[in-house]
Amino acid sequence: MSFVLGVAEEITAALDAMIAEISPSAIRKPMYGGIVFQNDPQQPSRVVCGHFTYKQHVGLEFSNGYLLEDPHAVLEGKGKFRRHIKLHSVTDLKKKHVREYLERAFASD
């Protein structure tokens, strides 16, 4: 299956809407070639998460993902702090329990 721009737009729009529900006061900023979300405007360097479009998927990246529990084993990455979830279709949002991970990330920030 080929990953097309329309699919990426559908995924990112769904992520934006989900984050707006979870954290209505979250600040949405274009940064690092994607969109990042912050809880505190007084700490602009503190990013909770962001989404980035790649050739084959949308990556939902958590700045302090190493702190998140991963009961569904969907977090990827071995870096010091960041973890990410690869999304290939809008159905992955539910299959990979994205809302649950976003709620944890915003609650722990």
Secondary structure by P-SEA (a helix, b strand, c coil): ccccaaaaaaaaaaaaaaaaaacccbbbbbcccbbbbbcccccccccccccccccccccccccccccccccccccccccccbbbbbbcccccccccaaaaaaaaaaaac
